[in-house]
Amino acid sequence: MFDKLLASEAVSEAVEILCNDMPFALWETAYVTVLSTLFAVIIGLPLGVLLVVGEKGGVLPLPKWLMGTLNVVINLLRSIPFLILMIMAFPLARLIVGTTVGTTASIVPLVIAAFPFVARLVESSLRELNPNIIEMALSMGASPFQIIVKVMIPESVPSLISNFTIAITTVLGYTAMSGIIGGGGLGKIAINYGYYRYKYLVMLFAVIILILLVQVFQSLGTRAATRCDKRIKHK
Amino acid sequence: MIEIQHLSKTFAGADGSVEALRDINLKINDGDIFGIIGMSGAGKSTLVRCINMLERPSSGTVLINGRDIGALSAEELRKVRRRTTMIFQSFNLLMQRTCLANICFPLELAGMKKAEAKKRAGELLELVGLSDKANAYPAQLSGGQQQRIAIARALATDPEVLLCDEATSALDPKTTRSILELIKQINERLGITVIIITHQMSVIEDICTRVAILENGSVVEEGEVSKVFSNPASDAGKNIVSPEERALLESDIDERIIRLVFNGSAAAGRPVIAQMAIDEGISANILYASTRFIGDKVFGRMLLGLPRESDAAERAIAYLRRSGDIFAEEVERNV
């Protein structure tokens, strides 16, 4: 399979393909990843907050059936393999973006797959918060809403950034899979050229670029989390 | 005035329920510095949390200026809490906010405009002597400084009552004294009623006017600090005030024992016991002494042993009572 990987015609062909397709694919991947993660955070953040504040003894206890439903739905969505989820999300994609194929359409299943994950990440971030801090806020006359927006979220920002970084790299991995249902980007290049047309060198390049992207996202995220954490005495 | 009436609190645990507080009755007057002392697990923290309803009592009422705090709506309770603020053992500052922003926090909760809140926070920073730390983050401050910021924050909303939950337990003795000094100043200058929860007797001695001793969820003794501490009636009181003294009294020393208590007596400059030997010819045996000088005042207690077969003990008591504000009495012993 890899014996003619570096034959001269294979290399020149790969370089040509990469020069033509790679910039746009890179853009598509970045666009889908960032946008999907953003939507996933928009939906997942409030849900993650609810998971923490809504439980018994929380800041804003919610009915048991509601918490139960929320947990089941999140677990359910988290347990469906992404490949299957993409197909199951076709009707919803058609409803929202008007089509089931293409780059923009792939955002729909990505968000569905990512928001429950984000909700769990947010939940774990908020649980790290010292309960004494919440007691302090209560003792100062804070309302449940004030505790959420003025204490829980701001105090958890470094941890949230770390966790959102995990989310974005996971979504990046999913975008590659969405190449199968016609989503664009690096995944499409890897599958179309590498899998369907046996151009392994192109596939290899696409994978290397994905690896680099993960590295970039991860180090940017880690840096941002450390930078904004005022508990660290770096000044 | 804060009145705690028949307050009880029971926690339902996995292995049966735990009675944390039993029929507590206390009256705390405006302007008092009221101490509540007890060993770990006596129920102090639960009691102080019942005053602002962070813990709901199982039964009984808490009245602040005649209002039943337990019967208030959530919104009314939040308003009461702004006037009954609290400081904590672990300071509980918001670590991602600057000191100034921490002090602004309760003002933001109360809906004050940002500029106005900042101005007020600046004044409070000055009051606690940390104006230069406005833009520093709590992690960059020492424990004592963090507690000062927490005090400034607690004062931001002009409270009538300040609840201190083991506020000095995480601090070294010197810092403890400076924080207590600050609390005393606040009490005197702003007229804020202070309730102090502690397990350290020195804290009560230093600044409290009245004290309640809590043991196993009940108040076993209550009254003026000088009275309760010079002659505790309860076992818990005796244990807290002077565990060493207790051990000594149970030993078989064949002497009459006099207990001296210095409660801010102006005796620091004079060798009282030596002077007594010269003036009265009484040579007392110092069995136990634990005294501290704060400024030119002396605090603490001492046990003197005197011969059994003379009236030396009576003469010594009379002499010592004459020499400044020393409390002196013979200790009853069952020998």
Boltz contact constraints between the chains, C-beta under 6 A:
constraints:
  - contact:
      token1: [A, 132]
      token2: [B, 90]
      max_distance: 6.0
  - contact:
      token1: [A, 132]
      token2: [B, 92]
      max_distance: 6.0
  - contact:
      token1: [A, 133]
      token2: [B, 92]
      max_distance: 6.0
  - contact:
      token1: [A, 136]
      token2: [B, 92]
      max_distance: 6.0
  - contact:
      token1: [A, 139]
      token2: [B, 52]
      max_distance: 6.0
  - contact:
      token1: [A, 139]
      token2: [B, 86]
      max_distance: 6.0
  - contact:
      token1: [A, 140]
      token2: [B, 106]
      max_distance: 6.0
  - contact:
      token1: [A, 140]
      token2: [B, 109]
      max_distance: 6.0
  - contact:
      token1: [A, 141]
      token2: [B, 78]
      max_distance: 6.0
  - contact:
      token1: [A, 141]
      token2: [B, 81]
      max_distance: 6.0
  - contact:
      token1: [A, 141]
      token2: [B, 82]
      max_distance: 6.0
  - contact:
      token1: [A, 141]
      token2: [B, 109]
      max_distance: 6.0
  - contact:
      token1: [A, 142]
      token2: [B, 109]
      max_distance: 6.0
  - contact:
      token1: [A, 146]
      token2: [B, 109]
      max_distance: 6.0
  - contact:
      token1: [A, 154]
      token2: [B, 96]
      max_distance: 6.0
  - contact:
      token1: [A, 155]
      token2: [B, 96]
      max_distance: 6.0
  - contact:
      token1: [A, 230]
      token2: [B, 95]
      max_distance: 6.0
  - contact:
      token1: [A, 230]
      token2: [B, 96]
      max_distance: 6.0
  - contact:
      token1: [A, 230]
      token2: [B, 137]
      max_distance: 6.0
  - contact:
      token1: [A, 231]
      token2: [B, 95]
      max_distance: 6.0
  - contact:
      token1: [A, 231]
      token2: [B, 139]
      max_distance: 6.0
  - contact:
      token1: [A, 233]
      token2: [B, 139]
      max_distance: 6.0
  - contact:
      token1: [A, 233]
      token2: [B, 140]
      max_distance: 6.0
